[in-house]
């Protein structure tokens, strides 16, 4: 790697905000010998352009000895982030490759068939006459031979050990704050009717009745891997497979690898991974009490999968740049991903957007914990109506946190008569519903679930948003419960804070952009108190300036008046930027309260 090239590799014609200083700081961090540099850059600071500059510093083929790694990888967990890269002319030299299922076969009569179900994978010895033009293999070859290969984190991890995508000189990971959680998710093994093709033939032990449930699960995993191997070999022996059989074969192969990794890692005395096992009740039969009775579907979960990350990430490059707005605690992050904090540099990029353009407003209505939710949600719904009245000509976003909350809010807003202004989505139509709302005119309000990250609503796409619930992790998840039992409450509150900061960045995307964030759950204020020491300075400044808004009296007839696609006016935009609120500054109470000494929400949608 040659860090001295970083400025010349910056792809934009000029700098914005703190980009020039950020490049200098990153250059110095790598020049000092650090193999890993964390870049904490707020939303809208142009992380992708900074990432491209770092990738451009990778050793070139002309500079390298035959045995030396060259080129760079750019990877991100978010599919939408990769789509943004594909649409950015400044990043046109990033060679993007996606998984086979994202490409269609180009053979006649197969144009609606994904490449991973095409004749080349259905028929043994199939000689494809158009392989040289196959969109997947073409993109893969271009990415493999290009100086910067771009892909999702899932694809990057899946290609570990590949002869095509070998070790490179530089690896850049965007949105890296959840790297440990992504690894835990990818390494999780689910054994159930939807994930095991031969499920109906299996007899699942009641592992929770065993003296050591994990040990009993390991023994079962060894046996199941052998069973899957036999069924896979039977499919491989066929001359031609149906699409369903191809799916079964590929899933069996993937499952065999997952089970073998689990068994090997558990048996390795040097592995730091802790494995947990959850089991659902059996559909029938009685448990024998010794781990040999009838059991239900199993979920095998790793915690702190350090070895998994070394194999899938850290062994893939010589130098690493990890970008995020919300790497809140360097030491905790490094421990979670298997890095020594002493060997990692942190570069902080300041926020250059005027704080007046990104205010937080306190409209808290009570707690949204399960026991208080029924009482609080109607109050939030009424508050949302008042906010809609305050922004009659502007689009807004509501973070509902869960589909249950979304459904309850939608029913109440319909009852209040403002349903015509509300847009929502289901699990099945997330992307299409979002794009339809973004393309709409007027002042529609989007009622969303799990859209706190990787959503760009610049300008009039959204001028206000409501966070309805503090995004605490589910304490019913065994990994979360395990950590809390060991006293990791600081981690728990940091995880919620991280998601809140990500959410706040959805509607203010440029220095001249502006948007209002309303906080409806009183537990959000507790998150700020408990995790104050982990806040970036620029977000702490926002928290210290929290105000109560001067909202109009509840009148649904006004709130729903502009939901018919009428164009917006400029007056309310000026009000939402700076006026129409009464100040209740929190600078004293939050900085002097002692919270600086105080002790993550699944967002994955492929």
BAMI-766878 format. One line per 3 residues: their letters; for each residue x, y, z of C-alpha. Coordinates in nm, 4 decimals. Layout:
<pts>
A> X:Y:Z; ... $
</pts>
This chain:
<pts>
XXX> 0.0000:0.0000:0.0000; 0.1173:0.3500:-0.0814; -0.0720:0.5966:0.1451 $
XXX> 0.1005:0.8917:-0.0247; -0.1334:0.8426:-0.3227; -0.4508:0.8993:-0.1225 $
XXX> -0.5143:1.2606:-0.2272; -0.4534:1.1911:-0.5953; -0.6872:0.8894:-0.5761 $
XXX> -0.9766:1.0954:-0.4395; -1.2340:1.0694:-0.7214; -1.4223:1.3996:-0.6847 $
XXX> -1.3043:1.7231:-0.8513; -1.3067:1.9054:-0.5156; -1.3447:1.8521:-0.1433 $
XXX> -1.6544:1.9000:0.0691; -1.6671:1.9577:0.4418; -1.3790:1.7873:0.6231 $
XXX> -1.2811:1.5478:0.3435; -0.9386:1.6972:0.2768; -0.8365:1.6779:0.6422 $
XXX> -0.9827:1.3282:0.6697; -0.7641:1.2077:0.3825; -0.4568:1.3568:0.5481 $
XXX> -0.5402:1.1878:0.8799; -0.6028:0.8516:0.7134; -0.2765:0.8827:0.5188 $
XXX> -0.0820:0.9514:0.8385; -0.2475:0.6604:1.0194; -0.1457:0.4110:0.7505 $
XXX> 0.1977:0.5691:0.7048; 0.2582:0.5142:1.0780; 0.2378:0.1394:1.0165 $
XXX> -0.1180:0.0640:1.1299; -0.2684:-0.2331:0.9498; -0.6234:-0.1336:1.0461 $
XXX> -0.7653:0.2188:1.0466; -1.1144:0.2950:1.1757; -1.2673:0.6021:1.0113 $
XXX> -1.5560:0.7440:1.2141; -1.7303:0.9758:0.9678; -2.0842:1.1127:1.0142 $
XXX> -2.3626:1.0528:0.7656; -2.3289:1.2765:0.4619; -1.9525:1.3241:0.4897 $
XXX> -1.8876:1.1336:0.1669; -1.7567:0.8063:0.3114; -1.7770:0.6290:-0.0238 $
XXX> -1.5449:0.8840:-0.1843; -1.2996:0.8559:0.1052; -1.3203:0.4777:0.0763 $
XXX> -1.2415:0.4944:-0.2962; -0.9328:0.7070:-0.2231; -0.8063:0.4503:0.0286 $
XXX> -0.8689:0.1625:-0.2124; -0.6717:0.3484:-0.4784; -0.3624:0.3315:-0.2573 $
XXX> -0.3409:-0.0462:-0.2973; -0.0278:-0.1948:-0.4500; -0.0603:-0.2237:-0.8279 $
XXX> 0.0432:-0.5174:-1.0424; 0.3304:-0.3098:-1.1819; 0.4600:-0.2365:-0.8308 $
XXX> 0.4319:-0.5922:-0.6974; 0.6492:-0.8966:-0.6889; 0.4790:-1.2113:-0.8247 $
XXX> 0.3999:-1.3377:-0.4737; 0.2630:-1.0079:-0.3401; -0.1052:-0.9215:-0.3111 $
XXX> -0.2358:-0.6377:-0.5264; -0.5575:-0.4439:-0.5683; -0.8402:-0.3751:-0.3257 $
XXX> -1.1808:-0.4945:-0.2126; -1.4680:-0.2614:-0.1325; -1.7472:-0.4259:0.0629 $
XXX> -2.0565:-0.3198:0.2556; -2.3257:-0.5162:0.4439; -2.6055:-0.3188:0.2832 $
XXX> -2.7335:-0.4149:-0.0616; -2.8706:-0.0618:-0.1056; -2.5249:0.0814:-0.0363 $
XXX> -2.3831:-0.1259:-0.3226; -2.6654:0.0004:-0.5437; -2.5628:0.3570:-0.4577 $
XXX> -2.2052:0.2779:-0.5607; -2.3293:0.1390:-0.8919; -2.5218:0.4607:-0.9598 $
XXX> -2.2356:0.6980:-0.8717; -2.0317:0.8116:-1.1724; -1.7440:0.9076:-0.9425 $
XXX> -1.7131:0.5405:-0.8418; -1.7384:0.3961:-1.1915; -1.4050:0.2122:-1.1642 $
XXX> -1.5317:-0.0081:-0.8801; -1.6053:-0.3427:-1.0452; -1.9243:-0.4752:-0.8885 $
XXX> -2.0154:-0.8409:-0.8621; -2.3226:-0.9857:-0.6917; -2.4350:-1.3364:-0.6019 $
XXX> -2.5510:-1.5693:-0.8811; -2.9141:-1.5332:-0.7804; -2.9060:-1.1651:-0.8824 $
XXX> -2.8430:-1.2482:-1.2507; -3.0691:-1.4129:-1.5083; -2.9563:-1.6695:-1.7634 $
XXX> -2.9383:-1.5377:-2.1217; -3.0110:-1.8688:-2.2967; -3.3310:-1.8798:-2.5051 $
XXX> -3.6291:-1.9956:-2.2955; -3.4240:-1.9400:-1.9760; -3.4241:-1.5593:-1.9580 $
XXX> -3.6312:-1.5623:-1.6357; -3.4107:-1.8259:-1.4743; -3.1547:-1.7080:-1.2173 $
XXX> -2.8018:-1.8143:-1.3035; -2.7855:-2.0323:-0.9915; -3.0770:-2.2374:-1.1346 $
XXX> -2.9714:-2.2328:-1.5028; -2.8980:-2.5443:-1.7151; -2.5259:-2.5192:-1.6320 $
XXX> -2.6058:-2.6086:-1.2709; -2.8963:-2.8439:-1.3470; -2.7276:-3.0743:-1.5990 $
XXX> -2.4064:-3.2659:-1.5462; -2.1390:-3.1803:-1.8031; -2.3502:-2.9074:-1.9604 $
XXX> -2.1470:-2.7099:-2.2150; -2.2873:-2.3574:-2.2197; -2.2464:-2.1923:-2.5595 $
XXX> -2.2827:-1.8408:-2.4135; -2.0817:-1.8708:-2.0930; -1.8442:-1.6013:-2.2192 $
XXX> -2.1424:-1.3631:-2.2254; -2.3091:-1.4859:-1.9046; -2.3808:-1.1735:-1.6958 $
XXX> -2.2676:-1.3356:-1.3701; -1.9455:-1.4897:-1.4957; -1.8703:-1.1735:-1.6921 $
XXX> -1.9087:-0.9519:-1.3836; -1.7113:-1.1992:-1.1748; -1.4231:-1.2042:-1.4224 $
XXX> -1.4189:-0.8248:-1.4499; -1.4218:-0.7857:-1.0714; -1.1559:-1.0529:-1.0242 $
XXX> -0.9244:-0.8797:-1.2696; -1.0088:-0.5214:-1.1770; -0.8029:-0.3160:-0.9363 $
XXX> -1.1031:-0.2584:-0.7043; -1.3624:-0.5337:-0.6688; -1.6897:-0.4304:-0.4988 $
XXX> -1.9380:-0.6696:-0.3403; -2.1683:-0.7145:-0.0430; -2.0189:-0.8346:0.2831 $
XXX> -2.2197:-1.1558:0.2525; -2.0653:-1.2366:-0.0879; -1.7212:-1.1321:0.0358 $
XXX> -1.7411:-1.3721:0.3303; -1.8819:-1.6529:0.1172; -1.5860:-1.6285:-0.1212 $
XXX> -1.3281:-1.6822:0.1544; -1.0831:-1.9414:0.0261; -1.1894:-1.8823:-0.3344 $
XXX> -0.9329:-1.9194:-0.6114; -1.1053:-1.6318:-0.7909; -1.1123:-1.3765:-0.5078 $
XXX> -0.7820:-1.4212:-0.3294; -0.6064:-1.2032:-0.0739; -0.5694:-0.8401:-0.1828 $
XXX> -0.3492:-0.5588:-0.0591; -0.6289:-0.3375:0.0787; -0.9772:-0.4146:0.2083 $
XXX> -1.2270:-0.1332:0.2650; -1.5424:-0.2091:0.4655; -1.8172:0.0515:0.4624 $
XXX> -2.0867:0.0618:0.7353; -1.8532:-0.1501:0.9458; -2.0069:-0.0752:1.2867 $
XXX> -2.2079:-0.3983:1.2890; -1.9288:-0.6258:1.1672; -1.9387:-0.8492:1.4740 $
XXX> -2.3177:-0.8811:1.4556; -2.3113:-0.9549:1.0834; -2.0544:-1.2284:1.1451 $
XXX> -2.2673:-1.3759:1.4232; -2.5670:-1.3751:1.1899; -2.3836:-1.5315:0.8953 $
XXX> -2.2342:-1.8013:1.1182; -2.5691:-1.8874:1.2794; -2.7031:-2.2302:1.1781 $
XXX> -3.0787:-2.2836:1.1605; -3.2029:-2.6398:1.1517; -3.5712:-2.6448:1.0665 $
XXX> -3.8186:-2.7369:0.7923; -3.7405:-2.4244:0.5870; -3.3621:-2.4613:0.6032 $
XXX> -3.2985:-2.8383:0.5897; -3.4191:-3.0040:0.2654; -3.4410:-3.3504:0.4270 $
XXX> -3.6149:-3.2266:0.7404; -3.9041:-3.4750:0.7220; -3.6574:-3.7655:0.7329 $
XXX> -3.4822:-3.6457:1.0474; -3.5357:-3.7218:1.4119; -3.4258:-3.4197:1.6158 $
XXX> -3.3027:-3.4877:1.9692; -3.4328:-3.2887:2.2635; -3.0987:-3.1219:2.3290 $
XXX> -3.2329:-2.8943:2.6025; -3.3053:-3.2009:2.8131; -2.9402:-3.3093:2.7916 $
XXX> -2.6904:-3.2406:3.0679; -2.4871:-3.0291:2.8228; -2.7138:-2.9017:2.5419 $
XXX> -2.4289:-2.7657:2.3297; -2.2242:-3.0861:2.3521; -2.5349:-3.2873:2.2590 $
XXX> -2.5925:-3.0527:1.9637; -2.2329:-3.1012:1.8472; -2.2776:-3.4787:1.8431 $
XXX> -2.5992:-3.4402:1.6480; -2.4339:-3.1951:1.4064; -2.1619:-3.4521:1.3288 $
XXX> -2.4267:-3.7107:1.2474; -2.6405:-3.4672:1.0477; -2.3420:-3.3563:0.8372 $
XXX> -2.2897:-3.7187:0.7321; -2.6573:-3.7597:0.6477; -2.6532:-3.4405:0.4391 $
XXX> -2.3378:-3.5589:0.2614; -2.5076:-3.8823:0.1527; -2.8133:-3.7014:0.0192 $
XXX> -2.5969:-3.4473:-0.1621; -2.3942:-3.7253:-0.3256; -2.7153:-3.8878:-0.4450 $
XXX> -2.8161:-3.5639:-0.6165; -2.4694:-3.5215:-0.7654; -2.5031:-3.8672:-0.9187 $
XXX> -2.8037:-3.7616:-1.1255; -2.7509:-3.6552:-1.4873; -3.0116:-3.3808:-1.4656 $
XXX> -3.1815:-3.2081:-1.1729; -3.4964:-3.0067:-1.1394; -3.4769:-2.6486:-1.0122 $
XXX> -3.5967:-2.7699:-0.6728; -3.3318:-3.0424:-0.6608; -3.0599:-2.7889:-0.7476 $
XXX> -3.1793:-2.5755:-0.4578; -3.1675:-2.8783:-0.2266; -2.8175:-2.9753:-0.3433 $
XXX> -2.6784:-2.6255:-0.2896; -2.8435:-2.5913:0.0499; -2.7096:-2.9290:0.1597 $
XXX> -2.3580:-2.8283:0.0545; -2.3859:-2.5026:0.2475; -2.5273:-2.6811:0.5510 $
XXX> -2.2463:-2.9376:0.5502; -1.9872:-2.6590:0.5573; -2.1700:-2.4771:0.8385 $
XXX> -2.2038:-2.7893:1.0517; -1.8409:-2.8901:1.0018; -1.7260:-2.5387:1.0964 $
XXX> -1.9397:-2.5489:1.4123; -1.8042:-2.8870:1.5197; -1.4423:-2.7935:1.4436 $
XXX> -1.4674:-2.4583:1.6212; -1.6364:-2.6070:1.9291; -1.3735:-2.8799:1.9545 $
XXX> -1.0870:-2.6294:1.9154; -0.9585:-2.5501:2.2678; -0.8046:-2.2231:2.1468 $
XXX> -1.1224:-2.0840:1.9931; -1.2700:-1.7853:2.1828; -1.6172:-1.8478:2.0374 $
XXX> -1.9011:-1.9220:2.2766; -2.1803:-2.1286:2.1210; -2.5437:-2.1101:2.2300 $
XXX> -2.8305:-2.3366:2.1257; -3.2006:-2.2487:2.1158; -3.4639:-2.5133:2.0532 $
XXX> -3.8309:-2.4775:1.9709; -4.0827:-2.7237:2.1157; -4.1323:-3.0451:1.9263 $
XXX> -4.4496:-3.0752:1.7207; -4.5203:-3.4127:1.8757; -4.3768:-3.6749:2.1064 $
XXX> -4.2488:-3.6562:2.4595; -3.8969:-3.5652:2.5692; -3.7102:-3.8529:2.7296 $
XXX> -3.5198:-3.6256:2.9668; -3.1765:-3.7427:2.8528; -3.1342:-3.5549:2.5269 $
XXX> -3.2546:-3.8509:2.3182; -3.6244:-3.7631:2.3100; -3.8094:-3.5814:2.0359 $
XXX> -3.7060:-3.2183:1.9838; -3.8022:-2.9272:1.7626; -3.6071:-2.6980:1.5274 $
XXX> -3.2637:-2.5849:1.6466; -3.0780:-2.2552:1.6145; -2.7026:-2.2703:1.6781 $
XXX> -2.5589:-1.9259:1.7538; -2.1981:-1.8119:1.7928; -2.0953:-1.5256:2.0176 $
XXX> -1.7776:-1.3259:1.9495; -1.6924:-1.5279:1.6356; -1.3315:-1.4086:1.6233 $
XXX> -1.2020:-1.7117:1.4331; -1.4833:-1.6841:1.1793; -1.3904:-1.3228:1.1092 $
XXX> -1.0221:-1.4074:1.0737; -1.1071:-1.6675:0.8105; -1.3644:-1.4603:0.6204 $
XXX> -1.2258:-1.1057:0.6619; -0.8872:-1.0512:0.8286; -0.7072:-1.3152:0.6215 $
XXX> -0.8311:-1.1484:0.2999; -0.6082:-0.8417:0.2988; -0.2887:-0.6726:0.4186 $
XXX> -0.4364:-0.3365:0.5219; -0.7921:-0.2515:0.6248; -0.9966:0.0680:0.6369 $
XXX> -1.3271:0.0407:0.8249; -1.5769:0.3242:0.7763; -1.8817:0.4070:0.9866 $
XXX> -2.0596:0.6949:1.1573; -2.1229:0.4832:1.4660; -1.8156:0.2973:1.5843 $
XXX> -1.8884:0.4355:1.9299; -1.6211:0.2663:2.1403; -1.2943:0.1724:1.9729 $
XXX> -1.1800:-0.0773:2.2366; -1.5176:-0.2533:2.2566; -1.5448:-0.2682:1.8776 $
XXX> -1.1966:-0.4149:1.8415; -1.2610:-0.6777:2.1063; -1.5836:-0.7767:1.9323 $
XXX> -1.4140:-0.8379:1.5962; -1.0913:-0.9962:1.7191; -0.8518:-0.7015:1.6817 $
XXX> -0.5973:-0.5659:1.9279; -0.6941:-0.2014:1.9979; -0.3245:-0.1122:2.0277 $
XXX> -0.2742:-0.2106:1.6642; -0.5690:-0.0085:1.5352; -0.5825:0.3657:1.4631 $
XXX> -0.8986:0.5752:1.4896; -0.9591:0.8736:1.2616; -1.2448:1.1035:1.3649 $
XXX> -1.4071:1.3103:1.0911; -1.6004:1.6109:1.2274; -1.9589:1.6859:1.1327 $
XXX> -1.9751:1.9945:0.9107; -2.3532:2.0202:0.8697; -2.4970:2.3168:1.0650 $
XXX> -2.6510:2.1901:1.3863; -2.9524:2.4126:1.3234; -3.0304:2.1940:1.0212 $
XXX> -3.0510:1.8692:1.2200; -3.2409:1.9395:1.5450; -3.3848:1.6823:1.7854 $
XXX> -3.7245:1.7515:1.9438; -3.8724:1.6000:2.2563; -4.2301:1.4820:2.2039 $
XXX> -4.1997:1.1892:2.4444; -4.5330:1.0293:2.5303; -4.4211:0.7644:2.7776 $
XXX> -4.2333:0.4367:2.7611; -4.2665:0.1921:2.4757; -4.1627:-0.1130:2.6755 $
XXX> -4.3987:-0.4064:2.6302; -4.5886:-0.3482:2.9542; -4.6474:0.0228:2.8777 $
XXX> -4.6985:0.0032:2.5013; -5.0777:-0.0187:2.4955; -5.0973:0.3029:2.6951 $
XXX> -4.8261:0.4896:2.5017; -4.9027:0.4065:2.1373; -5.2330:0.5996:2.1230 $
XXX> -5.0537:0.9041:2.2641; -4.7825:0.8707:1.9982; -5.0467:0.8406:1.7272 $
XXX> -5.2105:1.1647:1.8425; -4.8676:1.3318:1.8523; -4.7949:1.2140:1.4976 $
XXX> -5.1184:1.3785:1.3851; -5.0066:1.7065:1.5438; -4.6662:1.6749:1.3752 $
XXX> -4.8406:1.6144:1.0423; -5.0369:1.9329:1.1045; -4.7106:2.1181:1.1704 $
XXX> -4.5684:1.9871:0.8400; -4.8759:1.9991:0.6131; -4.6786:2.0236:0.2896 $
XXX> -4.3740:1.8100:0.3707; -4.3047:1.4399:0.3522; -4.2183:1.2574:0.6724 $
XXX> -4.0789:0.9240:0.7906; -4.1954:0.7291:1.0952; -3.9656:0.4654:1.2449 $
XXX> -4.2153:0.2189:1.3931; -3.9455:-0.0316:1.5039; -4.1670:-0.3411:1.4612 $
XXX> -4.4517:-0.4566:1.2403; -4.6792:-0.4879:1.5439; -4.6236:-0.1203:1.6302 $
XXX> -4.6591:-0.0247:1.2640; -4.9941:-0.2000:1.2357; -5.1282:-0.0454:1.5568 $
XXX> -5.0197:0.3050:1.4536; -5.1689:0.2651:1.1076; -5.5031:0.1560:1.2531 $
XXX> -5.5111:0.4536:1.4889; -5.4119:0.7013:1.2177; -5.6842:0.5565:0.9951 $
XXX> -5.9312:0.5985:1.2819; -5.8248:0.9622:1.3157; -5.9022:1.0161:0.9476 $
XXX> -5.5477:1.0829:0.8221; -5.4922:0.7445:0.6591; -5.4880:0.8877:0.3072 $
XXX> -5.1587:1.0578:0.3862; -5.0005:0.7388:0.5251; -4.7872:0.4993:0.3202 $
XXX> -4.6646:0.1689:0.4646; -4.4949:-0.1531:0.3602; -4.5043:-0.5220:0.4434 $
XXX> -4.2185:-0.7686:0.4798; -4.2704:-0.8679:0.1174; -4.2867:-0.5262:-0.0541 $
XXX> -4.0374:-0.3148:0.1425; -3.8389:-0.1890:-0.1543; -4.1268:-0.1330:-0.3943 $
XXX> -4.3396:0.0484:-0.1349; -4.0463:0.2689:-0.0384; -3.9717:0.3615:-0.3994 $
XXX> -4.3387:0.4328:-0.4667; -4.3527:0.6711:-0.1701; -4.0273:0.8422:-0.2671 $
XXX> -4.1586:0.8977:-0.6200; -4.4909:1.0369:-0.5001; -4.5710:1.4067:-0.4911 $
XXX> -4.7384:1.5817:-0.2016; -4.6784:1.5225:0.1673; -4.7083:1.1490:0.2174 $
XXX> -4.5837:0.9962:0.5435; -4.3995:0.6640:0.5280; -4.4606:0.4253:0.8189 $
XXX> -4.1439:0.2125:0.8172; -3.9960:-0.0836:1.0008; -3.6195:-0.1393:1.0334 $
XXX> -3.5147:0.1407:0.7988; -3.2780:0.3179:1.0357; -2.9804:0.2439:0.8112 $
XXX> -2.8816:0.2716:0.4434; -3.1703:0.5013:0.3516; -3.0984:0.8289:0.1700 $
XXX> -3.3826:1.0826:0.1933; -3.2062:1.3960:0.0820; -3.3930:1.7199:0.0290 $
XXX> -3.7694:1.7139:-0.0054; -3.7833:1.3333:0.0093; -3.8294:1.3819:0.3854 $
XXX> -3.8144:1.6925:0.6038; -3.9137:1.5293:0.9326; -3.9153:1.1939:1.1049 $
XXX> -4.0408:1.0340:1.4266; -3.8552:0.7677:1.6240; -4.1351:0.5820:1.8006 $
XXX> -3.9348:0.3404:2.0134; -3.5887:0.3168:2.1603; -3.4324:0.0421:1.9440 $
XXX> -3.3219:-0.1883:2.2224; -3.2111:-0.5359:2.1271; -3.4516:-0.8177:2.2001 $
XXX> -3.3693:-0.9497:2.5474; -3.5425:-1.2721:2.4491; -3.2525:-1.3442:2.2123 $
XXX> -3.0186:-1.5853:2.3875; -2.7079:-1.3924:2.2822; -2.8450:-1.0672:2.4226 $
XXX> -2.9585:-1.2400:2.7417; -2.6192:-1.4064:2.7814; -2.4398:-1.0721:2.7565 $
XXX> -2.6750:-0.8997:2.9978; -2.6384:-1.1836:3.2468; -2.2667:-1.1096:3.2425 $
XXX> -2.3335:-0.7405:3.3110; -2.2759:-0.5947:2.9629; -2.5324:-0.3175:3.0032 $
XXX> -2.3036:-0.0538:2.8529; -2.2930:-0.2641:2.5347; -2.6742:-0.2868:2.5394 $
XXX> -2.7250:0.0903:2.5586; -2.4473:0.1587:2.3060; -2.6240:-0.0696:2.0611 $
XXX> -2.9463:0.1282:2.0959; -2.7611:0.4594:2.0662; -2.5893:0.3414:1.7510 $
XXX> -2.9222:0.2691:1.5827; -3.0663:0.6046:1.6938; -2.7684:0.7931:1.5474 $
XXX> -2.8055:0.5986:1.2236; -3.1773:0.6839:1.2128; -3.1089:1.0536:1.2705 $
XXX> -2.8918:1.0582:0.9588; -3.1628:0.9431:0.7184; -3.3111:1.2856:0.6384 $
XXX> -3.0160:1.5281:0.6512; -2.7732:1.4278:0.3785; -2.5872:1.7435:0.2740 $
XXX> -2.4664:2.0700:0.4273; -2.7588:2.2637:0.2814; -3.0139:1.9935:0.3659 $
XXX> -3.2298:2.0129:0.6790; -3.4739:1.7956:0.8700; -3.6389:1.7568:1.2095 $
XXX> -3.6206:1.4403:1.4230; -3.8920:1.3910:1.6860; -3.8316:1.1566:1.9805 $
XXX> -4.1529:0.9903:2.0991; -4.0333:0.7221:2.3440; -3.9143:0.8504:2.6811 $
XXX> -3.6667:0.5609:2.6945; -3.4705:0.7380:2.4210; -3.3737:1.0033:2.6758 $
XXX> -3.2549:0.7259:2.9065; -3.0405:0.5885:2.6219; -2.8780:0.9291:2.5871 $
XXX> -2.8085:0.9466:2.9611; -2.6709:0.5947:2.9911; -2.4502:0.6066:2.6833 $
XXX> -2.3370:0.9682:2.6927; -1.9692:0.8749:2.7177; -1.9936:0.6844:2.3871 $
XXX> -2.1511:0.9671:2.1856; -1.9560:1.1372:1.9089; -1.9128:1.5035:2.0003 $
XXX> -2.1289:1.6179:1.7103; -2.4217:1.4047:1.8249; -2.3764:1.5049:2.1891 $
XXX> -2.4148:1.8629:2.0701; -2.7486:1.7714:1.9133; -2.8632:1.6018:2.2332 $
XXX> -2.7670:1.9033:2.4428; -2.9884:2.1241:2.2261; -3.3027:1.9086:2.2515 $
XXX> -3.6156:2.1250:2.2593; -3.9875:2.0772:2.3004; -4.1727:2.1807:1.9843 $
XXX> -4.4694:2.4129:1.9891; -4.7071:2.1840:1.8015; -5.0616:2.2833:1.7054 $
XXX> -5.3628:2.1492:1.8921; -5.4875:1.8098:1.7758; -5.6959:1.8559:1.4596 $
XXX> -5.6914:1.5568:1.2190; -5.8840:1.7508:0.9545; -5.5769:1.9715:0.9097 $
XXX> -5.3241:1.6859:0.9312; -5.4753:1.4952:0.6422; -5.5478:1.7936:0.4242 $
XXX> -5.2348:1.7710:0.2058; -5.2229:1.3996:0.1489; -5.3685:1.4163:-0.2009 $
XXX> -5.0431:1.4753:-0.3894; -5.0487:1.8542:-0.3731; -4.7106:2.0227:-0.4011 $
XXX> -4.5391:2.1518:-0.0895; -4.4926:2.5130:0.0174; -4.1781:2.6720:0.1508 $
XXX> -4.3170:2.8298:0.4641; -4.3289:2.5186:0.6797; -3.9769:2.4216:0.5673 $
XXX> -3.8431:2.7419:0.7152; -4.0403:2.6776:1.0333; -3.9122:2.3218:1.0618 $
XXX> -3.5564:2.4451:1.0232; -3.5437:2.6943:1.3057; -3.8697:2.8502:1.4149 $
XXX> -4.1952:2.7669:1.5857; -4.0428:2.5896:1.8886; -3.9866:2.6803:2.2472 $
XXX> -3.6424:2.5980:2.3785; -3.5798:2.3615:2.6639; -3.2030:2.3252:2.6549 $
XXX> -3.0554:2.0097:2.8046; -2.6937:2.1203:2.7942; -2.6614:2.1591:3.1676 $
XXX> -2.8574:1.8573:3.2816; -2.6910:1.6157:3.0404; -2.3319:1.7274:3.0715 $
XXX> -2.3399:1.7568:3.4508; -2.5522:1.4545:3.5348; -2.2622:1.2121:3.5632 $
XXX> -2.3746:1.0117:3.2629; -2.0256:1.0336:3.1155; -1.9301:0.7785:3.3804 $
XXX> -2.2239:0.5432:3.3184; -2.1574:0.1861:3.2759; -2.7902:-0.4078:1.8802 $
XXX> -3.2143:-0.4613:1.6052; -3.1785:-0.6875:1.3088; -3.1680:-0.4695:0.9957 $
XXX> -3.0583:-0.7271:0.7507; -3.2695:-0.7480:0.4377; -3.0975:-0.9109:0.1451 $
</pts>
